[in-house]
């Protein structure tokens, strides 16, 4: 078939599956350090037939003629085609930025290390002054790539506006997510305000314990990875036990990760491996990669459980669903519900007592540490969404040249000083921050539902697994807001979330 041929929706969906697989596997190889050079542009070039204006028009026509679920499926295929046209036109620039990140180096105490290795080192460097120095070096080196980031970001935005026909990036995101970002922002800020008092109690207690009482009143963001690791608890939550305990935890819910062949675990340590845990669902439910990098501390367990939720969701998809409803969603808010509910198990005092031979009092204290981290991250992402809404609302005039209120908003919300130079490196595409935050609301609602339906031991009951398995089977078809209705909640009901984040002793 000619590369300029226009495919039917069925033909398009089939070839798109191959394209997704190749790009996912290439991205995985680079992310885990098996490859040092990204070759995404070459893959895009092999699939140029998928991403043409004529193909986009044909999909749009088919969408307009369809109804019900088929219309939704075709909408997602059309939006994927739009994204593919952008990727095809900018693949060289995207590869160049990725390769620049891979090639960036930091010199710290006579040792040269990759930028990503420096980011990982921050989590395990014990000296406060050493972390301060390394954090500044890391931020400085990363900021050197800001002109490249901004050039790519502006190019993506210009193409997205032209192809979609919607010049306003906020309105465009709202249409794709089928929500009001401003209404979401108001609900999230109100919930953040309602939990400020308990957060401040936990903030002072745990920053003193983790960073020491001689710490700066407002430590820099270079210490956040170390804080998230909860290093004072490292001797309890060793990296050697992380995999076994997390596997035991998921098994209690009825999910034996070692017996699910389509979930492929990557736990190896490689010099260029991105330290951020992730799942890459190359072809759900058949090929799902769960990738983590243990460094010691409770964060290893939380990262594993978080990604286990993603992996089990994609591996549990009904294979009879169309590829679109197995792999493509309007956004990421749905699958993040399941990652959050699995991670929430690490906030249950009973889990700490069961697996680490702790007294009830010690288990309560350690569980509070995880609650503190949850509150810190929630407040950080709420502030990030507020910043991103302002950034994109003014992008037409400012062209992203200003960090705006990135640093003040995040610093005030968290009690951590965020460097304004991070304003581009700390931004995920497509308002991903909003998806995380919707999942925060929804996972708290799901936990409340499980408490009602299963009981206090929801986190170690096969009944919970049965409830989740039914949800997983639907793949990516439902929206996060549809799940809220099934659980008996309004989409913006933050009551369960506020209750969870306020449960400090």
C-alpha positions in Angstrom: 0.0 0.0 0.0 1.3 3.5 -0.8 2.4 5.6 2.1 0.0 8.2 0.9 -3.0 5.9 0.9 -5.9 6.6 3.3 -6.8 3.7 5.5 -10.2 2.6 6.8 -10.6 3.1 10.6 -10.2 -0.7 11.1 -7.0 -0.8 9.0 -5.7 2.3 10.7 -6.3 0.9 14.2 -4.4 -2.3 13.3 -1.4 -0.5 11.9 -1.4 1.9 14.8 -1.0 -1.0 17.2 2.2 -1.9 15.5 3.4 1.7 15.6 2.7 2.0 19.3 4.5 -1.2 20.0 7.7 -0.2 18.2 7.8 3.3 19.8 7.0 1.9 23.2 9.8 -0.7 23.0 12.3 1.9 21.7 11.3 4.3 24.5 11.7 1.5 27.1 15.2 0.5 25.8 16.4 4.1 26.2 14.7 4.6 29.5 16.1 1.5 31.2 19.6 2.2 29.9 19.9 -0.6 27.3 20.4 2.0 24.5 22.3 5.3 24.7 20.8 6.9 21.6 17.1 7.3 20.9 15.9 6.4 17.4 12.3 7.4 17.6 12.6 9.5 14.4 13.4 6.4 12.4 10.3 4.6 13.7 8.1 7.6 12.9 9.5 7.7 9.4 8.5 4.1 8.8 4.9 4.9 9.7 4.4 8.1 7.9 1.3 6.6 6.2 -0.5 6.8 9.6 -0.1 10.5 10.0 -1.3 12.6 7.0 -3.8 15.4 6.7 -5.8 13.2 4.4 -5.9 10.4 6.9 -6.9 12.8 9.6 -9.8 14.1 7.5 -11.0 10.6 6.8 -11.0 9.7 10.5 -12.9 12.9 11.3 -15.5 12.1 8.6 -16.0 8.6 10.0 -16.3 9.9 13.5 -19.0 12.4 12.5 -21.0 9.6 11.0 -20.7 7.2 14.0 -22.6 7.0 17.2 -22.1 5.8 20.8 -19.0 3.8 21.7 -17.8 3.7 18.0 -17.9 7.5 17.9 -15.8 7.7 21.0 -13.3 5.1 19.6 -13.0 7.1 16.4 -12.6 10.3 18.3 -9.6 8.8 20.1 -8.1 7.5 16.8 -8.5 11.0 15.3 -6.8 12.6 18.3 -4.0 10.0 18.0 -3.6 10.9 14.4 -3.3 14.6 15.3 -0.6 13.7 17.9 1.2 11.5 15.4 1.3 14.3 12.8 3.0 16.5 15.4 5.4 13.7 16.4 6.2 13.0 12.8 7.1 16.7 12.1 9.0 17.1 15.3 10.6 13.7 15.8 14.1 15.0 15.1 13.8 17.8 17.6 12.3 15.4 20.2 15.2 12.9 19.7 17.7 15.8 19.9 16.4 16.9 23.2 16.3 13.3 24.6 19.8 12.7 23.4 21.0 16.0 24.9 19.5 14.8 28.2 21.3 11.5 27.9 24.6 13.3 27.1 24.4 15.9 29.8 27.0 15.5 32.6 27.6 16.8 36.1 30.9 17.0 37.9 30.5 16.4 41.6 33.5 16.0 44.0 35.8 15.0 41.2 33.4 12.5 39.7 31.7 13.0 36.3 28.2 11.5 36.1 25.2 11.6 33.7 22.6 14.1 34.6 20.1 11.4 35.3 22.6 9.6 37.6 23.0 12.9 39.5 19.2 13.0 39.9 19.2 9.5 41.3 22.2 10.3 43.5 20.3 13.0 45.3 18.0 10.4 46.8 20.8 8.6 48.5 23.3 11.3 49.4 23.2 11.6 53.2 25.0 14.9 53.8 22.7 18.0 53.8 25.5 20.3 52.4 26.4 17.6 49.8 22.8 17.4 48.6 22.6 21.2 48.4 25.7 21.3 46.2 24.7 18.4 44.0 21.1 19.7 43.7 22.4 23.1 42.5 24.7 21.4 40.0 21.9 19.3 38.7 19.5 22.2 38.3 22.1 24.3 36.6 23.0 21.6 34.1 19.4 20.9 33.4 18.6 24.6 32.9 21.1 24.7 30.1 18.6 22.7 28.1 15.8 25.2 28.7 16.2 26.9 25.3 15.8 23.5 23.6 12.9 22.6 25.8 11.2 25.9 25.0 11.8 25.7 21.3 10.3 22.2 21.2 7.4 23.2 23.4 6.5 26.2 21.2 6.7 24.1 18.1 4.4 21.5 19.5 1.9 24.1 20.6 1.9 25.8 17.2 1.3 22.6 15.4 -1.4 21.4 17.9 -3.3 24.6 17.5 -3.2 24.5 13.7 -4.1 20.8 13.4 -6.9 20.8 16.1 -8.3 24.1 15.0 -8.4 25.3 18.7 -5.9 28.1 19.4 -6.5 28.2 23.1 -4.3 25.4 24.8 -6.5 25.4 28.0 -9.8 25.1 26.0 -8.2 22.4 23.9 -7.2 20.4 27.0 -10.7 20.8 28.4 -12.3 19.4 25.3 -10.0 16.4 25.2 -10.4 15.6 28.9 -14.2 16.5 28.8 -13.9 18.5 32.0 -13.5 22.1 33.2 -9.9 22.6 34.3 -11.0 25.8 36.2 -13.7 24.0 38.2 -11.2 21.3 38.9 -8.7 23.9 40.1 -11.2 25.5 42.5 -12.0 22.1 44.0 -8.4 21.2 44.4 -7.3 24.5 45.9 -10.2 24.3 48.4 -9.1 20.8 49.4 -5.4 21.9 49.7 -6.5 24.8 51.9 -8.6 22.5 54.1 -5.6 20.3 54.8 -3.0 23.1 55.4 -3.1 22.8 59.2 -2.4 19.0 59.4 0.2 19.3 56.6 2.1 22.0 58.6 2.2 19.7 61.6 3.6 16.8 59.6 5.9 19.1 57.6 7.7 20.4 60.6 7.9 17.0 62.3 9.2 15.0 59.3 11.5 17.6 57.8 13.2 17.9 61.1 13.5 14.2 61.4 14.7 13.6 57.9 16.8 16.7 57.2 17.8 17.5 60.7 16.9 20.4 62.9 19.8 22.5 61.5 18.2 22.4 58.1 17.3 25.6 56.2 13.8 26.8 57.2 12.8 26.3 53.5 15.0 23.7 52.0 15.6 23.6 48.3 14.0 21.0 46.0 17.3 19.2 45.7 16.3 17.5 49.0 12.9 16.3 47.9 14.1 13.0 46.5 15.9 12.3 49.8 12.8 13.3 51.8 10.7 11.0 49.6 13.0 8.1 50.4 12.3 8.6 54.1 16.0 7.8 54.8 15.7 7.6 58.6 13.5 4.6 58.0 15.9 3.0 55.6 17.0 0.2 57.9 13.4 -1.0 58.2 12.5 -0.7 54.5 15.6 -2.2 52.9 15.9 -2.5 49.1 16.7 -6.2 49.4 13.2 -7.0 50.7 11.3 -4.6 48.5 10.4 -6.9 45.7 9.4 -9.9 47.9 7.2 -7.8 50.2 5.5 -6.0 47.3 4.9 -9.3 45.5 3.4 -10.7 48.8 1.2 -7.6 49.1 -0.2 -7.9 45.6 -0.7 -11.6 46.1 -2.9 -11.0 49.1 -5.3 -9.2 46.8 -5.3 -12.1 44.4 -2.7 -10.9 41.9 0.4 -13.1 41.6 2.7 -10.9 39.6 5.2 -13.8 39.2 2.5 -15.9 37.5 1.3 -13.2 35.0 3.6 -13.8 32.0 2.6 -10.7 30.1 3.9 -8.4 32.9 7.7 -8.1 32.4 9.6 -6.9 35.5 12.8 -4.8 35.0 14.5 -4.2 38.4 18.1 -3.9 37.2 20.4 -1.0 37.9 22.1 0.5 34.9 24.1 3.7 34.6 21.7 5.4 32.2 18.5 4.0 33.7 16.0 6.7 34.4 15.5 6.6 38.2 11.8 7.3 37.9 9.7 4.1 38.1 7.2 3.5 35.3 5.1 1.1 33.4 5.3 0.9 29.6 2.3 -0.9 28.2 3.6 -1.8 24.7 0.7 -3.9 23.7 -1.9 -4.4 26.5 -2.8 -6.9 27.8 0.0 -9.0 26.1 3.2 -6.9 26.7 3.4 -4.8 29.8 6.7 -3.7 31.3 7.0 -2.7 35.0 10.2 -0.8 35.5 11.7 0.3 38.9 15.1 1.1 40.3 15.5 0.3 44.0 17.7 2.6 46.0 16.7 1.7 49.5 14.0 3.2 51.7 10.2 3.1 51.7 10.0 5.0 48.4 11.1 1.7 46.7 8.0 0.0 48.1 5.7 2.8 47.2 7.1 3.1 43.6 6.7 -0.7 43.1 3.1 -0.7 44.4 2.2 2.4 42.3 3.5 0.8 39.1 2.0 -2.5 40.0 -1.4 -0.8 39.9 -0.7 0.4 36.3 0.7 -3.0 35.2 -2.2 -5.0 36.6 -4.7 -2.6 35.0 -3.2 -2.9 31.5 -2.5 -6.6 31.9 -6.0 -7.2 33.1 -7.7 -5.5 30.1 -10.2 -7.7 28.3 -8.3 -8.8 25.1 -11.6 -8.8 23.2 -11.8 -5.0 23.4 -10.7 -3.0 20.4 -7.1 -1.9 20.6 -8.2 1.7 21.2 -10.0 0.7 24.3 -7.1 -1.4 25.5 -4.4 1.2 25.0 -5.7 4.7 24.2 -7.5 7.0 26.6 -8.5 10.6 26.5 -6.0 11.2 29.3 -4.2 9.5 32.1 -6.7 10.1 34.9 -8.2 6.7 34.7 -5.2 4.4 35.0 -3.7 6.6 37.7 -6.7 5.7 40.0 -5.4 2.2 40.1 -1.7 3.1 40.7 -2.8 5.3 43.5 -5.0 2.7 45.2 -2.2 0.2 45.2 0.3 2.8 46.6 -2.3 3.7 49.3 -1.7 0.3 50.8 1.7 1.6 52.1 -0.2 4.2 54.1 -2.1 1.5 56.1 -0.6 1.1 59.6 -1.5 -2.6 59.4 0.6 -3.1 56.4 3.7 -1.8 58.2 3.0 -3.9 61.2 2.4 -7.1 59.2 5.5 -7.0 57.0 8.1 -5.2 59.1 7.5 -6.6 62.6 6.6 -3.2 64.1 4.6 -2.3 67.2 1.3 -0.7 66.6 2.7 2.6 67.7 5.7 2.4 65.4 3.5 1.3 62.5 1.2 4.3 63.0 4.2 6.6 63.1 5.7 5.2 59.9 2.3 5.3 58.2 2.1 8.9 59.0 5.4 9.5 57.2 3.8 8.1 54.0 0.8 10.4 54.6 3.1 13.3 54.9 4.6 12.5 51.5 1.2 12.1 50.0 0.1 15.5 51.3 3.3 17.1 50.1 2.9 15.7 46.6 -0.8 16.6 46.4 -0.1 20.2 47.4 2.8 20.3 44.9 0.7 19.1 42.0 -2.2 21.4 42.9 0.2 24.3 42.8 1.7 23.0 39.6 -1.7 22.9 37.9 -2.3 26.5 39.0 1.0 27.5 37.5 0.4 25.6 34.3 -3.0 27.1 33.8 -1.4 30.6 34.0 1.5 29.6 31.8 -0.7 28.3 29.0 -3.4 31.0 29.3 -0.7 33.6 28.6 1.4 31.6 26.2 0.2 33.4 23.1 1.6 36.7 24.5 4.6 35.5 26.5 5.7 32.5 24.4 6.8 30.7 27.6 9.7 33.1 28.2 8.8 33.7 31.9 8.7 31.3 34.8 5.8 33.3 36.0 4.6 32.1 39.5 6.1 28.6 39.3 8.5 29.1 42.2 6.2 31.2 44.5 3.2 28.8 44.1 5.1 25.6 44.7 7.2 27.0 47.5 4.2 28.3 49.4 2.3 25.1 48.9 5.0 22.7 50.0 7.4 24.5 52.2 10.2 23.6 49.7 12.0 26.2 47.7 11.6 25.4 44.0 14.1 26.9 41.6 12.4 29.1 38.9 14.8 27.5 36.4 12.8 24.3 36.7 9.7 25.8 35.2 10.1 23.9 31.9 11.7 20.7 33.0 9.0 20.3 35.7 6.1 20.5 33.1 4.5 17.4 31.7 2.6 17.7 28.5 -1.1 17.8 28.1 -1.9 19.0 31.6 -0.8 15.6 33.1 -0.9 17.4 36.5 -4.7 17.6 36.2 -4.9 13.8 35.5 -2.8 13.0 38.6 -5.0 15.3 40.7 -8.3 13.8 39.3 -6.8 10.4 40.2 -6.1 11.6 43.8 -9.7 12.5 44.2 -10.9 9.3 42.6 -8.6 6.9 44.5 -9.7 8.4 47.8 -13.3 7.8 46.7 -12.4 4.2 45.7 -10.7 3.6 49.1 -13.9 4.9 50.8 -15.9 2.5 48.6 -13.6 -0.4 49.5 -13.9 0.4 53.2 -17.7 0.2 52.9 -17.8 -2.9 50.7 -14.8 -4.9 52.0 -13.9 -3.5 55.4 -10.8 -2.2 57.2 -8.7 -5.0 55.8 -9.5 -4.0 52.2 -5.7 -3.8 51.5 -5.2 -7.5 52.0 -8.5 -9.0 50.9 -9.1 -11.0 47.7 -12.5 -9.3 47.6 -10.7 -6.1 46.8 -8.9 -7.9 44.0 -12.3 -9.0 42.6 -13.6 -5.5 42.5 -10.5 -4.1 40.9 -10.3 -7.0 38.4 -13.8 -6.0 37.1 -12.6 -2.4 36.6 -9.4 -3.4 34.9 -11.2 -5.5 32.4 -12.8 -2.3 31.0 -9.4 -1.1 29.8 -9.2 2.6 29.0 -12.8 2.9 27.8 -14.5 4.7 30.8 -13.5 8.1 32.0 -12.4 8.9 35.6 -15.6 10.8 36.1 -17.7 7.7 35.1 -15.9 5.7 37.7 -16.9 8.3 40.3 -20.5 7.7 39.5 -20.2 4.0 39.9 -18.6 4.5 43.3 -21.5 6.7 44.4 -19.6 10.0 44.3 -19.8 13.3 42.4 -16.6 13.8 40.3 -15.4 16.8 42.4 -16.3 15.4 45.8 -13.0 15.9 47.6 -14.5 14.9 51.0 -12.7 11.5 51.1 -9.5 13.0 50.0 -9.6 15.8 52.6 -10.3 13.1 55.3 -7.4 11.0 54.1 -4.9 13.9 54.1 -6.1 15.1 57.5 -5.7 11.8 59.3 -2.6 13.0 61.4 -2.2 12.1 65.1 
